[in-house]
């Protein structure tokens, strides 16, 4: 969630330009304060600010030059957003400075070990800097390893030391961190997005691995302090630039890229049609369990319906933060599918670790093929969505649905000895997304922006789509929004319906259309405003969101695209930045 950047440069660089330029690339992660630290005249200098990176930039009045620096964006876990609670943190002797992503679960216990220590923040992270000062060890990296071995929880840790003004110390457990080595600079970051245009090769640390980085060399260690060798990875070709192009917001740009994402999926999976999942493999599968959080969970709900409909295998979808603490039995005969846009979602990774411990077969679906999820599952499937910057996921959600649909149809073909040309359905979706227009949404966005509450209803897959549509609206417009199965209206929800309420009815299933429209009439009879989202002819008295009928389950993607735009447009009407909704983060790397 927080963002980390560090640099070592052969030439002195303008710290404000170099560090903040890299840190801006991590704004998508969500944050409430930011700070930088650098060594200047043999002293560590810190500049920290509550608010945005731009606010921090405005507070840096002078041009500072240095060979080394680190920077951080913080998303508050311990202590309110403030300049004092912003990173970096410095040790009491002013020798060490650190930035930290993650949570130190035992920080109160560790504080008791440190006598006569003055704390300047309310955070768990500050204790790390003070622990480094107190360590007695033969080398600086040994001090770092000793401190990290004391920590319970998660960390991506980056530190610098006055006595080593051209060296960065790096540590990792459960939170991602990467190192890029160039001829004139070393860059350390919590996302490889920071390396775009800087180099093509980078190193990644596994859990409880460490690195001492200088311009001369990178030296890697395990938690026992033994040197280990690492191989460089090649940076993925980034399909989409960080530029907004002609669009005002990333969220809009990413909605408009959805047909291109489907094109990428067609290219990727035309070459490799799930060859790992052959009939022999699938005959051993008793049940399918899909695990995810937020938008990924909603994609999983629809994916589970795809598998049950086409493969006739019992399939469920679980919320990761609930599954990891439940009493559900994990069976080696089950297929577990983990969905995460970033591949770093903490609760989802904890479930993966749990399932692997009991011998479950693990498949990942992610947008980041160098992520922790991708490296730790048995088989990983790429959703090919390219860089997604807006906090509210749009194109990656569409991509997850498409990959789940193709996988379900592949399973169906394998188990029934059929040749199923499911790619024609994906191509129909691509063409429909390409032709989709949103002019019908503007009036509806204006309507709901004035409502106190909006509810999305639907049956079967439409109900799962309602959950995601409701999440998008509340994420970026802050309107109180709910999702309700259409048939459940009369079991409580109708008590809330009056003229202040708008109900958006999803109706893409022809067999259930009449029943769903009856539910819409129940709302209308009680004074609620009704909007129908459907490819079918409906009563003229209802406002209509037009959806093209593509005669496949993938119609849920067209619904999603339209309702993503509805959320976007509503946020614009309410003068809210849809790219950075308050209190939220893109990559949720803490529990």
C-alpha positions, -999 to +999 in steps of 0.1 A: +000+000+000+027+024+010+054+033-016+092+030-014+118+045-036+156+047-031+185+059-053+223+058-054+238+079-081+273+082-094+267+119-100+251+141-075+214+146-084+188+171-075+170+151-047+137+169-052+135+161-089+149+126-088+132+111-057+099+128-062+098+120-099+101+083-090+077+086-061+050+101-083+049+068-102+037+051-070+008+076-063-017+050-075-011+029-044-029+054-022-013+074+006-019+102+031+016+116+036+050+116+020+086+122+029+122+121+016+156+115+033+191+121+019+227+125+031+241+160+028+273+173+044+276+140+063+242+145+079+208+128+072+182+154+063+145+145+064+116+165+048+081+151+055+046+164+049+010+154+055-009+153+022+002+148-014+036+145-031+029+179-047+024+193-012+058+178-002+074+193-033+061+228-024+076+225+011+111+218-003+123+254-008+159+246-017+176+225-043+194+198-024+220+176-042+232+142-030+244+108-042+219+089-021+183+093-010+151+074-001+115+084-002+081+071+009+044+075+006+025+064+037-010+049+041-018+051+078-020+020+099-005+031+132-010+068+140-030+094+122-018+111+090+007+138+100+042+151+092+056+134+124+041+100+114+053+102+078+084+083+068+115+083+068+124+077+104+158+084+119+176+068+148+183+087+180+220+091+171+210+103+137+231+076+119+203+055+104+173+065+083+147+040+072+114+037+053+091+007+058+061-009+041+041-034+061+033-038+098+054-046+128+030-066+149+052-068+180+064-031+180+051-024+215+070-054+228+101-042+210+097-007+224+101-022+259+135-035+249+147+000+241+155+020+272+158+058+272+146+061+237+126+091+226+100+085+199+088+112+176+059+094+160+030+071+169+040+045+143+051+009+145+079+016+119+100+040+139+111+013+163+131-002+135+154+028+132+161+028+170+167-010+170+194-006+143+212+020+164+213-004+194+226-034+175+261-046+183+274-067+154+305-070+133+289-056+101+261-033+092+242-059+072+244-082+103+227-054+122+199-052+096+194-090+096+194-091+134+167-064+136+146-080+109+148-114+127+132-097+157+103-083+137+069-101+136+047-091+107+056-079+072+082-055+058+098-041+028+126-022+044+150+003+030+177+020+050+208+042+047+236+050+071+256+082+075+289+062+077+281+045+044+270+074+022+269+054-010+251+023+003+215+012+007+203-017+029+173-036+018+152-063+034+119-081+025+092-102+041+057-104+026+059-069+011+074-065-024+107-047-031+129-046-062+164-035-071+175-022-105+212-019-112+225+005-139+259+019-148+253+053-132+226+045-106+209+020-085+172+023-080+152+005-053+114+005-054+083-013-042+070-016-078+089-022-110+068+006-125+096+029-112+121+013-135+103+021-168+128+041-190+156+035-165+167+000-173+156-034-184+169-058-157+162-060-120+164-082-090+137-093-066+141-104-030+122-134-016+110-134+019+137-130+045+163-120+020+185-090+022+207-068+000+236-044+004+234-021-027+262+002-039+272+014-074+301-012-074+280-043-066+248-058-052+254-084-024+226-106-013+221-125+020+198-150+036+184-145+071+214-164+086+237-139+071+251-162+044+258-147+010+235-160-018+234-156-055+205-140-074+197-139-111+185-107-128+150-107-143+141-089-175+115-061-171+082-070-187+073-050-219+048-026-205+018-026-227+005+008-216+024+039-207+020+059-175+007+088-196-030+097-195-028+105-232-058+126-241-078+115-210-083+137-179-082+107-155-065+073-155-099+056-146-114+069-178-084+059-199-084+024-184-121+019-192-114+029-227-086+004-230-108-026-222-112-037-258-073-035-262-069-057-231-092-083-246-071-082-278-040-089-256-057-119-240-067-133-275-030-130-286-017-145-254-040-174-252-041-182-289-005-193-284-011-212-252-046-226-245-042-237-209-020-268-219-013-275-182-050-283-176-054-316-195-081-342-189-059-363-166-053-333-145-089-323-143-103-357-135-085-355-101-103-323-092-133-327-068-142-290-062-130-256-073-124-229-046-117-193-058-102-168-034-099-131-037-106-097-021-128-068-033-131-066-070-111-099-074-136-116-051-165-103-073-148-117-104-144-150-086-181-151-078-189-149-115-160-174-123-175-199-099-208-197-118-189-202-151-174-234-137-206-248-123-225-240-155-200-253-180-180-279-161-205-292-136-179-291-108-190-277-074-174-243-072-173-216-046-157-182-041-143-171-007-133-137+006-096-141+015-097-122+048-125-146+060-111-178+045-078-176+062-095-176+096-123-201+089-126-238+097-129-248+061-111-280+052-084-277+027-082-308+005-054-318-020-082-329-044-096-294-046-083-268-072-077-234-055-077-203-077-063-171-063-071-138-080-052-106-073-047-077-097-013-068-081-003-103-070+006-088-037-027-087-018-018-097+017-049-116+027-049-135-006-012-144-002-018-156+034-045-180+020-021-192-006+005-200+021-022-218+041-034-239+012+001-249+001+008-260+037-020-286+033-011-297-002-038-279-022-032-274-059-028-236-065-035-215-096-030-178-097-047-152-119-029-119-118-019-088-138+017-089-125+037-119-136+067-111-114+046-107-083+047-129-051+015-146-061+028-155-096+060-169-081+043-191-055+014-208-072+017-240-092+003-224-124-001-187-131-024-171-157-017-136-169-047-113-174-026-091-198-042-058-187-010-038-186-004-010-161-035-001-141-030+031-122-065+042-109-073+028-075-106+015-086-099-015-109-117-015-143-098-031-171-082-057-149-116-068-136-128-073-172-096-093-179-101-115-149-136-123-161-124-132-196-097-155-183-121-172-159-146-177-187-120-192-211-107-215-184-142-228-176-148-235-213-114-252-217-122-274-187-156-282-203-139-293-236-113-314-218-137-333-196-163-338-223-139-345-252-153-315-271-137-289-293-151-256-280-143-225-299-147-201-270-123-176-286-152-165-309-171-154-278-141-134-266-137-118-301-174-108-300-168-092-266-138-073-280-158-059-309-187-049-286-164-032-261-148-013-291-183-001-302-196+007-267-207+043-262-216+060-230-238+089-240-268+072-223-249+073-190-246+111-185-282+117-176-283+087-152-251+099-135-267+133-130-297+116-115-279+094-090-255+121-080-284+137-062-296+105-045-289+096-009-287+059-018-283+037-048-290+000-049-281-025-077-302-056-080-300-087-102-304-125-102-277-152-107-246-137-124-264-103-125-263-102-087-226-108-086-222-080-112-244-058-089-219-063-061-191-050-082-211-021-097-220-011-061-184-013-050-173+009-079-199+036-072-192+038-035-154+038-041-152+068-064-184+088-056-188+081-019-225+076-024-241+050+000-245+020-023-257-016-019-263-047-039-293-070-033-305-102-050-337-092-068-358-118-051-347-106-017-362-071-020-394-081-002-374-096+027-363-063+041-349-039+016-382-025+004-385-008+038-358+016+026-374+025-007-387+060-012-382+089-036-347+095-024-336+060-036-325+049-070-324+012-079-304+000-109-317-033-122-294-057-140-313-080-163-292-099-188-308-133-184-337-138-208-352-167-187-353-145-156-363-112-173-400-112-163-392-120-127-366-093-125-388-067-141-415-075-116-390-066-089-383-033-107-421-026-106-421-033-069-395-005-064-413+019-088-447+013-070-430+026-037-416+058-052-381+046-060-364+057-092-357+027-115-330+023-141-328-009-162-295-022-175-304-049-201-300-060-238-337-068-240-368-047-246-383-034-214-412-012-204-408+024-216-416+038-181-381+028-170-349+047-178-327+023-198-289+016-200-285-002-234-263-033-235-256-052-267-267-088-266-236-109-274-253-143-266-226-155-241-218-152-204-193-125-213-222-100-214-213-094-178-182-076-191-203-052-211-225-045-180-194-039-160-179-014-185-211+006-186-214+007-148-177+016-143-183+046-165-214+054-145-193+055-113-167+076-131-191+101-144-208+104-110-175+112-093-168+139-119-202+155-113-195+155-076-161+170-081-142+140-067-109+127-082-118+091-093-082+081-095-075+086-058-106+079-037-101+088-001-088+063+025-082+036-002-051+021-017-044+002-050-022-026-037-034-038-003-002-053+011-013-053+048-039-074+065 
